Amino acid sequence: MENHKMKASTREQLKKTSTPTIASILFKKGLKFQFIQDVRPLSSLHENMVGEAFTLRYIPAREDLNEMSVFRDPKHPQRVAVETCPEGAVLIMDSRKSARAASAGSILITRLMVRGAAGVVTDGGFRDSQIIANLDFPSFHKAPSAPTNLTLNQALDINVPIGCGDVAVFPGDIIVGDADGVMVIPANLADAVAEEAKSMELYEEFVTERVLAGDTIIGLYPMTSEEVAQKFEAWKLAK
C-alpha cells in the first residue's frame, strides 16, 4: 500500500465524486466491471467513504479447523486484520457473496472505527447490523447475517488479491463508497480519475442548470454542439 499512497488532493476530490461519475470515467479507460455488486451502505453517509484497500479473504469453513475456540487465538486472521488495517484504509472482505455467515459484528467494526479506518466493505453480511448502522462509520454489506452462523466461513488471508462482489480487488486499490454502492479504482489510476472528475462534474453542473431552464439535452448531453461549448466557456468565466 505504501507504493500507492493516495495524494491528499485525490482523497478530497473522491470524497465528493459520485460512484456513477467514477464508473463513467473508468468505462472510458476500458474498465467496465469495477462496481461491487449487491452491496449497500447500512446507513446514510455524511460524505463518500474513500481509502486504500486492505483485504481479508474468507473460504468455506471446514468444521475441524473452525470451531468457536479459534477466536481465542490472537493470530486469528479476522482479529489480526482488524488490528492491523492502516489508518485511512478500507477493510474490504471477500465473504463469498454470502450473508449466511457473519463477516464481523459490531465490536470488531467499532474497533476499526476507533483505530481510524476509513470504512468497511463485505459482500457478505454483518451481525448486529443495526448497531453498526448507528455508528458514525461507513459500512457496506449485502444483508444482515444470522447471529448464530459464526463459523460457516473461515478467515484465511490478509492483504492479498480478493474478489468482492464480482470485482477483483488488489491491496492498495482505492475504494470509494456512496449511497449507490462501492467502486474500486486501480491505485495507479486514482489521480487521473480524480482530476477528470473535477471537469466532468463542473460540466454536469452546467448541464443541470440548462435542463432546469428548459434546454433540450440534444447537443448538450453529451456536448456535440459548438454553440453549447461556447455557452459552457462563458458560464465558467462567469462563475
Stockholm file with secondary structure:
# STOCKHOLM 1.0

chainA/1-239         MENHKMKASTREQLKKTSTPTIASILFKKGLKFQFIQDVRPLSSLHENMVGEAFTLRYIPAREDLNEMSVFRDPKHPQRVAVETCPEGAVLIMDSRKSARAASAGSILITRLMVRGAAGVVTDGGFRDSQIIANLDFPSFHKAPSAPTNLTLNQALDINVPIGCGDVAVFPGDIIVGDADGVMVIPANLADAVAEEAKSMELYEEFVTERVLAGDTIIGLYPMTSEEVAQKFEAWKLAK
#=GR chainA/1-239 SS CGGGCCCHHHHHHHTTSCHHHHHHHHHHTTCCCCBCTTCEESSCCSSCEEEEEEEEEEEECCGGGCCGGGGGCTTCHHHHHHHHCCTTEEEEEECTTCCSSEEECHHHHHHHHHHTCCEEEESSEESSHHHHHTSSSCEEESEECCTTCCSSEEEEEESSCEEETTEEECTTCEEEEETTEEEEECGGGHHHHHHHHHHHHHHHHHHHHHHHTTCCSTTTTTTCCHHHHHHHHHHHHHC
#=GC SS_cons         CGGGCCCHHHHHHHTTSCHHHHHHHHHHTTCCCCBCTTCEESSCCSSCEEEEEEEEEEEECCGGGCCGGGGGCTTCHHHHHHHHCCTTEEEEEECTTCCSSEEECHHHHHHHHHHTCCEEEESSEESSHHHHHTSSSCEEESEECCTTCCSSEEEEEESSCEEETTEEECTTCEEEEETTEEEEECGGGHHHHHHHHHHHHHHHHHHHHHHHTTCCSTTTTTTCCHHHHHHHHHHHHHC
//
